[in-house]
Amino acid sequence: MAARQIPLGTLGLWPGTTGFGNHAGQGHCRGTAATRNDSRRYGLVRPRSRLDVRLGGRQASRMSSVPHIPVLGREAIAHLAPREGGVYVDATFGAGGYSRAILEVPGTRLIAIDRDRTAIAGGAELVERSAGRLTLVEDRFSNLAEVCAAQGVDGVDGVDGVVMDVGVSSMQLDRAGRGFSFRLDGPLDMRMGQTGPTAADVVARASEGDLADIIYLFGEERHSRRIARAIVADRQETPFTTTRALADLVGRVVRSKPGDIHPATRTFQALRIFVNEELEELQTALAAAERVLKPGGRLVVVSFHSLEDRIVKNFLSERSKTGGGSRHLPEVAQSPPSFQLLTRRPVVAGEDEVAHNPRARSAKLRAAERTSAPAHETDETSSWPKLSDVMRGG
């Protein structure tokens, strides 16, 4: 990520440095915070009053004029169980809902991460009001281990908890200019960060076979080949540059019945996941969380569709296995469990929350507690299409 100067005077902040004096939240941080050009950190000018946040309460937070209640927020914080003086990572800062709740506990220190520059700028007030307890960094959450190391927290000291809210945020969906939603006409972008190919680039350059695979694997769309064929045929005349143009094409190709989801829903999901490499990011982030959590530290993950939840479920299941064999087969040597499950089944939103926020309907929360066993060796290879390979071959 190329460095970009932001007028700090407009934010009322000083550039951050390493250490918990002014914490950082996200970034691929090999080397010092001052020298990395692919992450951004904001520090505190002066202490302010301590937080007065009530997750889910009616009073607006003193930390922000716009309170934000994340999906399954109460349940996530309950499983995270932040304690006084603990060190925590909010791996997906977003609008800062988890961060506000964690900082309400006296003496907590927080590293918050987001790859979206808009979210980082939006968190400036929270950083300033946190009295030096929050560091906010712009980077991918897969780099959380390097971020923690840059802030003086590594596998030796460890953190007391990591919370992740995986996927696109409501504030991203609600902004037409970000190109995430087919319901709002805007540029076909879909990038959570500011670098890399856009969804329009993928649609313009990927082969028909690659497009079909992307839409099928990441969107679980059974009409993927038909959609890919139509995209390749139409783009020869006019490139797809807007969300409406692509949504209209999918609507013509995929017929839907009244009451069904919009025909373009799965295609847009697939492109968003692919452009942002979300599944690879999640796999890497889970393994990174395993490395930075201290014994007794907790990992809490909220996901919003089956592909994400399957990754989280399989990771925690594998890391919490004990024994290995049966009376018929010899015991298989395996690493001792690095996690103990706190949720045997996923926690889901209640009827009231779903009624107020339909997006909560698909949310699933899984949580586990770190044991004293060493982190497992990870195999991050996958059979999914790679963004770099598809764009190179386009």
C-alpha positions in Angstrom: 0.0 0.0 0.0 1.6 3.3 -1.1 2.0 5.8 1.6 -0.5 8.7 1.5 -0.2 11.8 3.6 -3.4 12.8 5.4 -3.6 16.3 6.9 -3.3 15.4 10.5 -4.3 18.8 11.6 -7.8 18.2 10.3 -8.0 15.1 12.5 -6.4 16.7 15.5 -3.9 13.8 15.8 -0.2 13.2 15.8 1.4 10.4 13.8 1.5 7.2 15.9 4.6 5.4 17.0 5.2 1.9 18.2 4.3 0.8 21.7 1.0 1.2 23.6 1.5 4.9 24.3 -0.7 5.3 21.2 -1.9 2.0 20.0 -2.2 0.7 16.4 -4.7 -1.6 15.0 -3.9 -3.0 11.6 -1.1 -3.4 9.3 1.5 -5.6 7.9 4.1 -4.2 10.2 7.6 -5.7 9.7 9.9 -3.0 11.0 9.0 0.1 12.8 5.6 1.8 12.6 7.3 4.9 11.4 8.9 3.3 8.4 6.2 1.0 7.1 4.5 2.6 4.1 1.6 0.1 3.9 -0.1 0.8 7.2 -1.3 4.0 8.8 -1.4 4.7 12.5 -3.0 7.6 14.4 -2.1 8.6 18.0 -3.6 10.8 20.6 -3.0 14.5 21.2 -4.3 14.8 24.7 -6.1 12.6 27.2 -9.9 12.8 27.3 -12.5 11.6 29.7 -12.9 7.8 30.0 -15.4 6.0 27.9 -19.1 5.9 28.7 -20.4 3.3 26.3 -23.3 1.0 26.7 -23.5 -1.6 24.0 -27.0 -1.6 22.7 -28.1 1.3 25.0 -30.0 4.3 23.8 -27.5 6.9 24.9 -25.1 7.9 22.2 -21.5 7.1 23.1 -19.3 9.9 24.3 -16.7 8.4 22.1 -18.7 9.1 18.9 -21.7 11.0 17.8 -22.9 8.0 15.8 -23.3 4.9 18.0 -23.0 1.6 16.3 -24.3 -1.7 17.4 -22.7 -4.6 15.6 -24.7 -7.8 14.8 -24.5 -10.2 17.8 -22.6 -7.4 19.6 -23.7 -8.3 23.1 -23.0 -12.0 22.5 -19.6 -11.3 21.0 -18.5 -9.1 23.9 -19.9 -11.6 26.4 -17.8 -14.4 24.9 -14.7 -12.2 24.6 -15.1 -11.3 28.3 -12.7 -8.3 28.4 -11.1 -7.7 31.7 -9.5 -4.7 33.3 -6.0 -4.1 32.1 -6.3 -6.7 29.3 -4.9 -6.3 25.7 -7.3 -6.9 22.9 -7.4 -6.9 19.1 -10.5 -5.7 17.2 -9.5 -7.2 13.8 -12.3 -5.6 11.8 -12.8 -2.1 13.3 -15.6 -1.0 10.9 -17.7 1.6 12.7 -16.0 0.8 16.0 -18.8 -1.0 17.8 -16.7 -3.7 19.4 -13.9 -1.3 20.1 -16.2 1.0 22.1 -17.5 -1.9 24.2 -14.0 -3.2 24.9 -12.6 0.2 25.9 -15.5 0.7 28.3 -13.7 -1.8 30.6 -11.2 0.3 32.6 -7.6 -0.1 31.7 -8.1 -2.2 28.6 -5.7 -1.5 25.7 -6.8 -2.1 22.1 -5.3 -2.7 18.7 -7.9 -2.1 16.0 -7.5 -3.0 12.4 -9.3 -2.1 9.2 -8.2 -2.1 5.6 -10.8 0.5 4.7 -9.4 4.0 4.8 -12.8 5.5 5.4 -13.2 3.4 8.5 -9.8 4.5 9.8 -10.7 8.2 9.2 -14.0 7.6 10.9 -12.3 6.2 14.0 -10.1 9.3 14.5 -12.4 10.7 17.2 -12.5 7.4 19.1 -8.7 7.3 19.0 -8.5 10.8 20.4 -11.0 10.2 23.1 -9.5 6.9 24.2 -6.8 8.4 26.4 -4.0 6.6 24.7 -5.6 3.1 25.0 -6.5 2.7 21.3 -4.2 2.3 18.3 -5.9 2.2 14.9 -4.1 0.8 11.8 -5.1 0.6 8.2 -4.2 -2.9 6.9 -5.6 -6.3 6.2 -6.6 -8.2 9.3 -4.6 -11.2 8.1 -1.6 -9.2 9.2 -2.7 -8.9 12.8 0.3 -10.9 14.1 2.8 -8.4 12.5 0.7 -5.5 13.8 0.8 -6.8 17.3 4.6 -7.3 17.1 5.0 -3.8 15.9 3.2 -2.6 18.9 5.4 -4.6 21.3 2.9 -7.5 21.7 4.1 -10.9 20.3 3.8 -14.6 21.0 5.6 -14.2 24.3 3.3 -11.7 25.9 0.3 -12.3 23.8 -3.1 -10.7 23.8 -6.2 -11.5 25.9 -8.7 -11.6 23.1 -9.3 -11.2 19.4 -12.7 -10.4 17.9 -13.6 -10.5 14.2 -16.7 -9.4 12.3 -16.1 -11.0 8.9 -17.4 -9.6 5.6 -18.7 -6.4 4.2 -20.0 -3.8 6.6 -23.3 -1.9 6.4 -21.6 1.4 5.9 -19.8 0.0 2.9 -23.0 -1.4 1.5 -24.9 1.8 2.0 -22.4 4.0 0.0 -23.1 3.9 -3.7 -19.6 5.1 -4.5 -18.1 1.9 -3.0 -19.8 -0.3 -5.6 -20.8 -3.1 -3.2 -24.6 -3.0 -3.7 -26.6 -3.7 -6.7 -29.5 -1.7 -5.1 -27.5 1.6 -5.4 -26.0 2.5 -8.8 -22.3 3.3 -8.6 -18.9 2.4 -9.9 -18.3 -1.4 -10.0 -15.5 -1.2 -7.5 -16.1 -3.5 -4.4 -12.7 -3.0 -2.9 -12.5 -2.8 0.9 -9.1 -1.2 0.6 -7.7 1.3 -1.9 -5.4 -0.9 -4.0 -5.7 -3.8 -6.4 -8.1 -4.7 -9.2 -11.7 -3.6 -8.9 -14.7 -5.8 -9.7 -14.9 -4.0 -13.0 -11.4 -5.1 -13.8 -12.2 -8.7 -13.0 -15.4 -8.6 -15.1 -13.5 -7.0 -18.0 -10.5 -9.3 -18.0 -11.3 -12.7 -16.5 -11.9 -15.6 -18.9 -15.4 -17.1 -19.2 -14.2 -20.2 -17.3 -12.7 -18.2 -14.5 -15.8 -16.0 -14.2 -18.0 -19.1 -14.0 -15.7 -20.6 -11.3 -15.6 -17.4 -9.3 -19.4 -17.0 -9.3 -20.0 -20.6 -8.5 -17.5 -21.1 -5.8 -17.8 -17.8 -4.0 -21.4 -17.1 -4.7 -22.8 -20.7 -4.7 -24.7 -19.6 -7.8 -25.9 -22.6 -9.9 -26.4 -20.4 -13.0 -22.8 -19.3 -12.9 -21.9 -20.6 -16.4 -24.9 -18.8 -18.0 -24.0 -15.6 -16.2 -20.3 -15.8 -17.2 -21.3 -16.5 -20.8 -23.5 -13.4 -20.9 -20.9 -11.2 -19.3 -18.2 -12.2 -21.9 -20.6 -11.7 -24.8 -21.9 -8.3 -23.6 -18.5 -6.8 -22.5 -17.3 -7.0 -26.1 -19.7 -4.2 -26.9 -19.7 -2.2 -23.7 -17.5 -2.7 -20.6 -19.3 -3.2 -17.3 -18.4 -0.2 -15.2 -21.4 0.3 -13.0 -23.3 -1.9 -10.5 -26.6 -1.3 -12.3 -25.3 -2.5 -15.6 -24.1 -5.8 -14.1 -27.2 -6.3 -12.0 -29.4 -5.7 -15.0 -27.5 -8.3 -17.0 -27.8 -10.9 -14.3 -31.5 -10.1 -13.9 -32.0 -10.8 -17.6 -30.1 -14.1 -17.4 -31.4 -15.5 -14.1 -35.1 -15.6 -13.6 -36.5 -15.2 -10.1 -39.9 -15.7 -8.5 -41.6 -13.2 -6.3 -40.2 -13.4 -2.8 -36.8 -14.7 -4.0 -33.6 -12.8 -3.4 -32.5 -10.5 -6.1 -31.0 -12.5 -9.0 -27.7 -10.6 -8.7 -27.2 -11.2 -5.0 -24.9 -14.3 -5.4 -22.9 -12.8 -8.3 -22.2 -9.6 -6.4 -21.2 -11.6 -3.3 -18.9 -13.8 -5.3 -17.1 -10.8 -7.0 -16.8 -9.0 -3.6 -15.3 -12.0 -1.9 -12.9 -12.6 -4.9 -11.8 -9.0 -5.3 -11.0 -8.7 -1.6 -9.6 -12.3 -1.2 -11.8 -12.6 1.8 -11.6 -16.4 2.4 -7.8 -16.4 2.2 -7.7 -13.4 4.5 -9.9 -15.2 7.0 -7.8 -18.4 7.0 -4.6 -16.4 7.5 -6.2 -14.2 10.2 -7.4 -17.2 12.2 -3.9 -18.7 12.2 -2.5 -15.3 13.2 -4.9 -15.0 16.1 -3.8 -18.4 17.3 -0.2 -17.2 17.4 -0.9 -13.9 19.3 -3.4 -15.1 21.9 -2.0 -16.0 25.3 -3.2 -19.0 27.3 -6.7 -18.2 28.4 -7.1 -15.6 25.6 -10.3 -15.8 23.6 -11.1 -15.7 19.9 -14.6 -14.6 18.8 -15.7 -14.6 15.2 -19.0 -13.5 13.7 -19.5 -14.5 10.0 -22.4 -13.9 7.6 -22.5 -16.7 5.1 -21.8 -20.4 4.9 -18.4 -20.2 3.2 -16.9 -18.0 6.1 -18.6 -20.0 8.8 -17.3 -23.3 7.4 -13.8 -22.0 7.5 -14.2 -20.9 11.1 -15.9 -24.1 12.1 -13.2 -26.3 10.5 -10.4 -24.2 12.0 -11.7 -24.4 15.6 -12.7 -28.0 15.2 -9.2 -29.0 14.1 -7.5 -26.9 16.7 -9.6 -28.3 19.5 -9.3 -32.0 18.7 -8.1 -34.3 21.5 -6.8 -37.9 21.1 -6.8 -39.5 17.7 -7.7 -43.1 17.2 -10.1 -45.8 18.4 -10.1 -49.3 19.8 -9.9 -50.5 16.2 -7.2 -48.2 14.9 -3.9 -47.1 16.5 -3.9 -43.6 17.9 -2.8 -41.0 15.3 -0.1 -38.6 16.5 -1.3 -35.1 16.5 -0.6 -31.7 18.0 -2.2 -31.0 21.4 -5.3 -28.8 21.1 -4.5 -25.1 20.9 -8.1 -24.1 21.6 -11.0 -25.2 23.8 -14.4 -24.5 22.3 -16.7 -22.1 24.0 -19.5 -22.6 21.5 -20.3 -26.2 20.5 -22.9 -24.8 18.1 -22.9 -21.3 16.6 -24.7 -18.6 18.4 -27.3 -16.9 16.2 -29.3 -13.7 16.5 -32.6 -13.7 18.4 -36.0 -12.7 16.8 -35.8 -9.2 18.1 -32.4 -8.5 16.6 -33.4 -10.0 13.3 -36.6 -7.9 13.3 -34.5 -4.7 13.7 -31.7 -5.8 11.4 -32.5 -8.4 8.7 -28.8 -8.8 8.0 -28.5 -10.5 11.4 -30.5 -13.5 10.1 -27.5 -15.1 8.6 -25.0 -14.2 11.3 -23.2 -17.0 13.2 -20.9 -16.5 16.2 -18.2 -19.1 17.2 -15.8 -18.7 20.1 -12.9 -20.6 21.7 -10.3 -20.1 24.4 -6.6 -20.5 23.8 -4.8 -23.3 25.6 -1.1 -23.4 26.6 -0.3 -25.7 23.6 1.9 -24.3 20.8 0.3 -22.9 17.7 -0.3 -25.6 15.1 1.6 -25.6 11.8 -0.7 -24.2 9.1 -1.3 -25.1 5.5 -2.7 -22.1 3.8 -2.9 -23.6 0.3 -6.4 -23.7 -1.3 -8.0 -24.7 -4.5 -9.9 -21.4 -4.9 -9.2 -19.2 -7.9 -6.5 -16.6 -7.1 -6.9 -13.0 -7.9 -3.4 -12.6 -9.1 -3.6 -15.6 -11.4 -6.9 -14.6 -12.9 -5.8 -11.0 -13.6 -2.5 -12.2 -15.0 -4.2 -14.5 -17.4 -6.8 -12.0 -18.4 
